[in-house]
Amino acid sequence: MISKFNKILIIILIIVFLTFITLLLTIFLKSNKPQINKLTNNKPFSIIVLPDTQKYSKYHPKIFINQTKYIVENKDNLNIKHVIHLGDIVDDSDNLTQWNYANNAIQILEYNNISFSIIPGNHDYNKDNYKNYDFFFSNERFNKKSWFGGNFNNYRNNYALLNIYNKNYLFLNLNMCPNKSEIDWANNVTNKYKDYFTILSTHAFLDSKDPPKRQPHICKDTEYIYNDLIKPNKNIRLVLSGHVHAERKRTDINDHNLPVHQLLADFQDEKQGKSGYLRIMQFSSDQNTINIQTYSPYLNIYKTGPQSEFTLDVAEHNSLNSYFSWFW
């Protein structure tokens, strides 16, 4: 004969079991139910990346002009929302002719109301003398732009803020080989906008090894940027750099179990410095993937191969993780 206590225990176990089964069924049905995209009016959109234009500013200014004209002409077709220049704007920091050529190209974006980010590379200053960079790309030039977020140490470190299809984006742009005060500033910005999808750009970050290391020759080691800024911050999901004459990519997992994609692109050695390649980063309509293409408006060709065309997963989490986090 089953005691009263055992009967109660059996009933409790049955209730727990049924509850567990109900939760599993709910999860299963939820996963198989057609999902309603809250952003049904979204379209794919593009961010354009301009790496190391120094040879164009020095020898081939028409190629630089060609790049920014292409951006303007394809603003609607590619749904371009922002442009990022990765530094080394000019080849000789004290040459005003080169700066004027570069400025003429960049102004094409401004005149057509296209937001853009820019940072200095090692060719844009000389022994801590940023005179010409500070003159052409001053805080005063940007502080009235609707997308301007802020800056530090003149415009050598800066950020832009955009809302694209109801998702917030932070474009965080750092001086080359940033010092501690610049890293601290960047941490304050990312903490202030911790819910913004963040794209970090700095001139030098990866080297050309395969797989690449965070040891570009000019900074010797950029591991400190990753450890002190990128890895702890959940919102930094993409890191862009130039400087090293190559294309490379690597992905690491940050402290929040999310992938951080790091991309190197610098085409200044290709086609005797006349390649005109730029990067088209196309975000999917659900904003969970980024399709990378490398294209030259000057040559009218796409660069192919695993380092030049690929897709990145930038979803906040995978479905399995979301189920478990919801369940527990």
Secondary structure, DSSP 8 states (H G I E B T S, - for coil): ---HHHHHHHHHHHHHHHHHHHHHHHHHHHHHS----TTTT---EEEEEE---HHHHHT-HHHHHHHHHHHHHTTTTTTEEEEEE-S--SS-TT-HHHHHHHHHHHHHHHHTT--EE----GGG-BTTB-HHHHHHT-HHHHTTSTTEEEEETTTTEEEEEEEETTEEEEEEEE-SS--HHHHHHHHHHHHHTTTSEEEEEES----SSSS--S--TTTS--HHHIIIIITT-TTEEEEEE-SSSSEEEEEEE-TTS-EEEEEEE--TTGGGGT---EEEEEE-TTSSEEEEEEEETTTTEEE-STTTSEEEE--SS-HHHHHHHHH-
